[in-house]
């Protein structure tokens, strides 16, 4: 009985003990604890950044497609830059910027 008399009375409160147990359980042992929530929030932010990046790429591609549909000079420029096409009376020189060893 001496051991029980040395414990402060506020630590003997069953409601406080239940609340502390509940908080510890929810923060550390629950399958949906705060660590999982933090990881999911970080993943959500990463996916939102990726979505914004891809939305920008889609917008640029749609603008380029519209230019290709409406402008013949754009088609020629696109073919020359992307597919290295040339006219019959032209010579094509490809200069690469590969590092020298």
OpenMM code with the backbone's topology and positions (N, CA, C; nanometers):
from openmm import Vec3, app, unit

residues = "UNK UNK UNK UNK UNK UNK UNK UNK UNK UNK UNK UNK UNK UNK UNK UNK UNK UNK UNK UNK UNK UNK UNK UNK UNK UNK UNK UNK UNK UNK UNK UNK UNK UNK UNK UNK UNK UNK UNK UNK UNK UNK UNK UNK UNK UNK UNK UNK UNK UNK UNK UNK UNK UNK UNK UNK UNK UNK UNK UNK UNK UNK UNK UNK UNK UNK UNK UNK UNK UNK UNK UNK UNK UNK UNK UNK UNK UNK UNK UNK UNK UNK UNK UNK UNK UNK UNK UNK UNK UNK UNK UNK UNK UNK UNK UNK UNK UNK UNK UNK UNK".split()
positions = [
    Vec3(0.0806, -0.1207, 0.0000),
    Vec3(0.0000, 0.0000, 0.0000),
    Vec3(0.0842, 0.1262, 0.0000),
    Vec3(0.2065, 0.1167, 0.0458),
    Vec3(0.2926, 0.2337, 0.0461),
    Vec3(0.3195, 0.2820, -0.0954),
    Vec3(0.3295, 0.1875, -0.1884),
    Vec3(0.3577, 0.2217, -0.3275),
    Vec3(0.2445, 0.3038, -0.3876),
    Vec3(0.1198, 0.2695, -0.3612),
    Vec3(0.0054, 0.3439, -0.4142),
    Vec3(-0.0059, 0.4828, -0.3527),
    Vec3(0.0383, 0.4996, -0.2303),
    Vec3(0.0287, 0.6308, -0.1656),
    Vec3(0.1326, 0.7272, -0.2210),
    Vec3(0.2369, 0.6761, -0.2862),
    Vec3(0.3396, 0.7638, -0.3420),
    Vec3(0.3024, 0.8162, -0.4807),
    Vec3(0.2036, 0.7584, -0.5475),
    Vec3(0.1601, 0.8025, -0.6808),
    Vec3(0.0706, 0.9244, -0.6644),
    Vec3(0.0956, 1.0322, -0.7404),
    Vec3(0.0088, 1.1505, -0.7313),
    Vec3(-0.1349, 1.1160, -0.7688),
    Vec3(-0.2267, 1.1912, -0.7133),
    Vec3(-0.3684, 1.1601, -0.7335),
    Vec3(-0.4124, 1.1821, -0.8780),
    Vec3(-0.3532, 1.2772, -0.9485),
    Vec3(-0.3959, 1.3027, -1.0861),
    Vec3(-0.3540, 1.1891, -1.1796),
    Vec3(-0.2530, 1.1095, -1.1399),
    Vec3(-0.2152, 0.9929, -1.2186),
    Vec3(-0.3055, 0.8733, -1.1922),
    Vec3(-0.3852, 0.8793, -1.0867),
    Vec3(-0.4797, 0.7722, -1.0552),
    Vec3(-0.6138, 0.7923, -1.1251),
    Vec3(-0.6315, 0.9062, -1.1894),
    Vec3(-0.7574, 0.9384, -1.2556),
    Vec3(-0.7752, 0.8464, -1.3778),
    Vec3(-0.8814, 0.7658, -1.3768),
    Vec3(-0.9013, 0.6691, -1.4845),
    Vec3(-0.9359, 0.7362, -1.6169),
    Vec3(-0.9994, 0.8540, -1.6138),
    Vec3(-1.0339, 0.9243, -1.7369),
    Vec3(-0.9083, 0.9819, -1.8021),
    Vec3(-0.8184, 1.0345, -1.7228),
    Vec3(-0.6924, 1.0855, -1.7755),
    Vec3(-0.6093, 0.9721, -1.8348),
    Vec3(-0.6031, 0.8603, -1.7655),
    Vec3(-0.5290, 0.7450, -1.8170),
    Vec3(-0.5877, 0.6938, -1.9474),
    Vec3(-0.7204, 0.6891, -1.9561),
    Vec3(-0.7860, 0.6435, -2.0796),
    Vec3(-0.7580, 0.7409, -2.1941),
    Vec3(-0.7625, 0.8711, -2.1644),
    Vec3(-0.7369, 0.9719, -2.2684),
    Vec3(-0.5923, 0.9649, -2.3172),
    Vec3(-0.4982, 0.9512, -2.2251),
    Vec3(-0.3572, 0.9402, -2.2634),
    Vec3(-0.3343, 0.8139, -2.3452),
    Vec3(-0.3922, 0.7042, -2.3035),
    Vec3(-0.3796, 0.5799, -2.3785),
    Vec3(-0.4370, 0.5961, -2.5197),
    Vec3(-0.5527, 0.6588, -2.5309),
    Vec3(-0.6173, 0.6803, -2.6606),
    Vec3(-0.5286, 0.7649, -2.7522),
    Vec3(-0.4736, 0.8737, -2.6992),
    Vec3(-0.3894, 0.9623, -2.7804),
    Vec3(-0.2630, 0.8901, -2.8260),
    Vec3(-0.2005, 0.8181, -2.7354),
    Vec3(-0.0796, 0.7432, -2.7731),
    Vec3(-0.1137, 0.6385, -2.8777),
    Vec3(-0.2233, 0.5700, -2.8606),
    Vec3(-0.2649, 0.4683, -2.9574),
    Vec3(-0.2899, 0.5301, -3.0950),
    Vec3(-0.3608, 0.6420, -3.0985),
    Vec3(-0.3954, 0.7045, -3.2264),
    Vec3(-0.2720, 0.7623, -3.2968),
    Vec3(-0.1765, 0.8114, -3.2205),
    Vec3(-0.0588, 0.8713, -3.2831),
    Vec3(0.0452, 0.7696, -3.3276),
    Vec3(0.0562, 0.6573, -3.2620),
    Vec3(0.1661, 0.5672, -3.2908),
    Vec3(0.1266, 0.4270, -3.3361),
    Vec3(0.0168, 0.3727, -3.2898),
    Vec3(-0.0124, 0.2315, -3.3155),
    Vec3(-0.1281, 0.2073, -3.4123),
    Vec3(-0.2096, 0.3057, -3.4383),
    Vec3(-0.3241, 0.2897, -3.5275),
    Vec3(-0.2753, 0.2726, -3.6715),
    Vec3(-0.3427, 0.1932, -3.7534),
    Vec3(-0.3006, 0.1773, -3.8938),
    Vec3(-0.3043, 0.3082, -3.9728),
    Vec3(-0.3805, 0.4032, -3.9284),
    Vec3(-0.3875, 0.5326, -3.9958),
    Vec3(-0.3286, 0.6410, -3.9050),
    Vec3(-0.2099, 0.6144, -3.8533),
    Vec3(-0.1481, 0.7080, -3.7596),
    Vec3(-0.0966, 0.8324, -3.8313),
    Vec3(-0.0374, 0.9223, -3.7566),
    Vec3(0.0045, 1.0507, -3.8127),
    Vec3(0.1173, 1.0349, -3.9135),
    Vec3(0.1997, 0.9344, -3.9006),
    Vec3(0.3069, 0.9112, -3.9974),
    Vec3(0.2528, 0.8756, -4.1344),
    Vec3(0.1530, 0.7907, -4.1358),
    Vec3(0.0895, 0.7527, -4.2630),
    Vec3(0.0199, 0.8735, -4.3246),
    Vec3(-0.0469, 0.9512, -4.2431),
    Vec3(-0.1155, 1.0704, -4.2935),
    Vec3(-0.0151, 1.1691, -4.3518),
    Vec3(0.0986, 1.1865, -4.2868),
    Vec3(0.2017, 1.2770, -4.3368),
    Vec3(0.2570, 1.2272, -4.4706),
    Vec3(0.2834, 1.0974, -4.4798),
    Vec3(0.3341, 1.0404, -4.6040),
    Vec3(0.2341, 1.0563, -4.7186),
    Vec3(0.1082, 1.0347, -4.6886),
    Vec3(0.0052, 1.0502, -4.7924),
    Vec3(-0.0067, 1.1959, -4.8368),
    Vec3(0.0066, 1.2884, -4.7433),
    Vec3(-0.0002, 1.4302, -4.7775),
    Vec3(0.1183, 1.4694, -4.8659),
    Vec3(0.2367, 1.4188, -4.8341),
    Vec3(0.3546, 1.4469, -4.9160),
    Vec3(0.3379, 1.3887, -5.0563),
    Vec3(0.2852, 1.2678, -5.0654),
    Vec3(0.2612, 1.2043, -5.1954),
    Vec3(0.1583, 1.2832, -5.2765),
    Vec3(0.0555, 1.3339, -5.2081),
    Vec3(-0.0460, 1.4149, -5.2756),
    Vec3(0.0153, 1.5412, -5.3343),
    Vec3(0.1009, 1.6079, -5.2582),
    Vec3(0.1659, 1.7290, -5.3091),
    Vec3(0.2541, 1.6982, -5.4286),
    Vec3(0.3263, 1.5863, -5.4230),
    Vec3(0.4113, 1.5458, -5.5344),
    Vec3(0.3271, 1.5172, -5.6593),
    Vec3(0.2153, 1.4501, -5.6414),
    Vec3(0.1279, 1.4200, -5.7550),
    Vec3(0.0645, 1.5463, -5.8125),
    Vec3(0.0337, 1.6430, -5.7268),
    Vec3(-0.0216, 1.7688, -5.7759),
    Vec3(0.0813, 1.8456, -5.8583),
    Vec3(0.2086, 1.8438, -5.8152),
    Vec3(0.3141, 1.9085, -5.8934),
    Vec3(0.3294, 1.8395, -6.0284),
    Vec3(0.3248, 1.7064, -6.0282),
    Vec3(0.3353, 1.6316, -6.1527),
    Vec3(0.2180, 1.6629, -6.2446),
    Vec3(0.0999, 1.6733, -6.1860),
    Vec3(-0.0189, 1.7065, -6.2652),
    Vec3(-0.0055, 1.8442, -6.3284),
    Vec3(0.0429, 1.9415, -6.2528),
    Vec3(0.0614, 2.0761, -6.3071),
    Vec3(0.1632, 2.0752, -6.4202),
    Vec3(0.2726, 2.0010, -6.4024),
    Vec3(0.3754, 1.9918, -6.5063),
    Vec3(0.3180, 1.9291, -6.6338),
    Vec3(0.2467, 1.8193, -6.6167),
    Vec3(0.1906, 1.7507, -6.7331),
    Vec3(0.0813, 1.8334, -6.8001),
    Vec3(0.0057, 1.9091, -6.7218),
    Vec3(-0.0956, 1.9974, -6.7797),
    Vec3(-0.0295, 2.1036, -6.8672),
    Vec3(0.0834, 2.1569, -6.8222),
    Vec3(0.1578, 2.2542, -6.9022),
    Vec3(0.2097, 2.1933, -7.0311),
    Vec3(0.2601, 2.0698, -7.0229),
    Vec3(0.3095, 2.0021, -7.1430),
    Vec3(0.1949, 1.9780, -7.2409),
    Vec3(0.0797, 1.9385, -7.1912),
    Vec3(-0.0368, 1.9157, -7.2775),
    Vec3(-0.0791, 2.0455, -7.3447),
    Vec3(-0.0779, 2.1547, -7.2696),
    Vec3(-0.1150, 2.2851, -7.3267),
    Vec3(-0.0190, 2.3235, -7.4384),
    Vec3(0.1123, 2.3061, -7.4141),
    Vec3(0.2111, 2.3391, -7.5175),
    Vec3(0.1939, 2.2509, -7.6409),
    Vec3(0.1667, 2.1240, -7.6202),
    Vec3(0.1489, 2.0318, -7.7314),
    Vec3(0.0247, 2.0662, -7.8131),
    Vec3(-0.0816, 2.1064, -7.7450),
    Vec3(-0.2030, 2.1466, -7.8176),
    Vec3(-0.1785, 2.2717, -7.9000),
    Vec3(-0.1023, 2.3658, -7.8442),
    Vec3(-0.0702, 2.4874, -7.9207),
    Vec3(0.0154, 2.4528, -8.0427),
    Vec3(0.1121, 2.3630, -8.0235),
    Vec3(0.1968, 2.3210, -8.1345),
    Vec3(0.1155, 2.2475, -8.2407),
    Vec3(0.0230, 2.1639, -8.1984),
    Vec3(-0.0638, 2.0928, -8.2923),
    Vec3(-0.1499, 2.1906, -8.3716),
    Vec3(-0.2020, 2.2904, -8.3053),
    Vec3(-0.2840, 2.3913, -8.3737),
    Vec3(-0.2006, 2.4663, -8.4774),
    Vec3(-0.0760, 2.4979, -8.4421),
    Vec3(0.0126, 2.5637, -8.5380),
    Vec3(0.0419, 2.4724, -8.6568),
    Vec3(0.0608, 2.3435, -8.6294),
    Vec3(0.0878, 2.2501, -8.7384),
    Vec3(-0.0323, 2.2332, -8.8310),
    Vec3(-0.1515, 2.2453, -8.7764),
    Vec3(-0.2724, 2.2318, -8.8581),
    Vec3(-0.2959, 2.3539, -8.9459),
    Vec3(-0.2493, 2.4699, -8.9038),
    Vec3(-0.2871, 2.5929, -8.9725),
    Vec3(-0.1749, 2.6583, -9.0513),
    Vec3(-0.0487, 2.6269, -9.0267),
    Vec3(0.0607, 2.7007, -9.0870),
    Vec3(0.1572, 2.6045, -9.1560),
    Vec3(0.1776, 2.6234, -9.2864),
    Vec3(0.2652, 2.5363, -9.3647),
    Vec3(0.4119, 2.5566, -9.3252),
    Vec3(0.4501, 2.6784, -9.2926),
    Vec3(0.5894, 2.7042, -9.2523),
    Vec3(0.6219, 2.6326, -9.1211),
    Vec3(0.5236, 2.6215, -9.0351),
    Vec3(0.5438, 2.5516, -8.9089),
    Vec3(0.5659, 2.4025, -8.9336),
    Vec3(0.4921, 2.3476, -9.0302),
    Vec3(0.5102, 2.2059, -9.0642),
    Vec3(0.6518, 2.1823, -9.1151),
    Vec3(0.7003, 2.2700, -9.2025),
    Vec3(0.8361, 2.2555, -9.2554),
    Vec3(0.9399, 2.2688, -9.1433),
    Vec3(0.9235, 2.3660, -9.0572),
    Vec3(1.0166, 2.3869, -8.9460),
    Vec3(1.0173, 2.2653, -8.8533),
    Vec3(0.8997, 2.2130, -8.8237),
    Vec3(0.8878, 2.0964, -8.7359),
    Vec3(0.9576, 1.9754, -8.7974),
    Vec3(0.9369, 1.9534, -8.9284),
    Vec3(0.9987, 1.8389, -8.9961),
    Vec3(1.1502, 1.8529, -8.9976),
    Vec3(1.2001, 1.9736, -9.0180),
    Vec3(1.3450, 1.9947, -9.0208),
    Vec3(1.4075, 1.9753, -8.8823),
    Vec3(1.3434, 2.0248, -8.7778),
    Vec3(1.4015, 2.0191, -8.6439),
    Vec3(1.3856, 1.8812, -8.5793),
    Vec3(1.2689, 1.8239, -8.5886),
    Vec3(1.2414, 1.6993, -8.5176),
    Vec3(1.2868, 1.5753, -8.5942),
    Vec3(1.2708, 1.5766, -8.7250),
    Vec3(1.2991, 1.4568, -8.8038),
    Vec3(1.4180, 1.4723, -8.8970),
    Vec3(1.4883, 1.5849, -8.8867),
    Vec3(1.6082, 1.6128, -8.9658),
    Vec3(1.5849, 1.5950, -9.1157),
    Vec3(1.4696, 1.6362, -9.1628),
    Vec3(1.4377, 1.6281, -9.3053),
    Vec3(1.5000, 1.7474, -9.3771),
    Vec3(1.5221, 1.7303, -9.5072),
    Vec3(1.5825, 1.8365, -9.5879),
    Vec3(1.5221, 1.8344, -9.7265),
    Vec3(1.5440, 1.9441, -9.7958),
    Vec3(1.5002, 1.9507, -9.9346),
    Vec3(1.6030, 1.8792, -10.0216),
    Vec3(1.5648, 1.8486, -10.1464),
    Vec3(1.6526, 1.7711, -10.2349),
    Vec3(1.7819, 1.8457, -10.2667),
    Vec3(1.7760, 1.9767, -10.2790),
    Vec3(1.8948, 2.0514, -10.3192),
    Vec3(1.9734, 2.1068, -10.1993),
    Vec3(1.9552, 2.0507, -10.0829),
    Vec3(2.0236, 2.0994, -9.9638),
    Vec3(2.1153, 1.9912, -9.9073),
    Vec3(2.2182, 2.0365, -9.8370),
    Vec3(2.3044, 1.9460, -9.7610),
    Vec3(2.2749, 1.9695, -9.6131),
    Vec3(2.2791, 1.8626, -9.5375),
    Vec3(2.2468, 1.8702, -9.3960),
    Vec3(2.3702, 1.8325, -9.3146),
    Vec3(2.4100, 1.9230, -9.2260),
    Vec3(2.5221, 1.8988, -9.1368),
    Vec3(2.4708, 1.8939, -8.9935),
    Vec3(2.4987, 1.7856, -8.9243),
    Vec3(2.4535, 1.7691, -8.7875),
    Vec3(2.5723, 1.7908, -8.6948),
    Vec3(2.5611, 1.8894, -8.6082),
    Vec3(2.6675, 1.9204, -8.5136),
    Vec3(2.6174, 1.8835, -8.3749),
    Vec3(2.6885, 1.7911, -8.3111),
    Vec3(2.6479, 1.7515, -8.1772),
    Vec3(2.7451, 1.8108, -8.0769),
    Vec3(2.6972, 1.8303, -7.9583),
    Vec3(2.7812, 1.8882, -7.8542),
    Vec3(2.8219, 1.7809, -7.7533),
    Vec3(2.8755, 1.6719, -7.8043),
    Vec3(2.9203, 1.5622, -7.7192),
    Vec3(3.0516, 1.6012, -7.6529),
    Vec3(3.0721, 1.5659, -7.5290),
    Vec3(3.1985, 1.6016, -7.4617),
    Vec3(3.3157, 1.5234, -7.5182),
    Vec3(3.4279, 1.5925, -7.5322),
    Vec3(3.5497, 1.5288, -7.5858),
    Vec3(3.6247, 1.4611, -7.4718),
    Vec3(3.6767, 1.3432, -7.4988),
    Vec3(3.7514, 1.2691, -7.3961),
    Vec3(3.8987, 1.2883, -7.4126),
] * unit.nanometer
topology = app.Topology()
chain = topology.addChain("A")
for resn in residues:
    res = topology.addResidue(resn, chain)
    for name in ("N", "CA", "C"):
        topology.addAtom(name, app.Element.getBySymbol(name[0]), res)
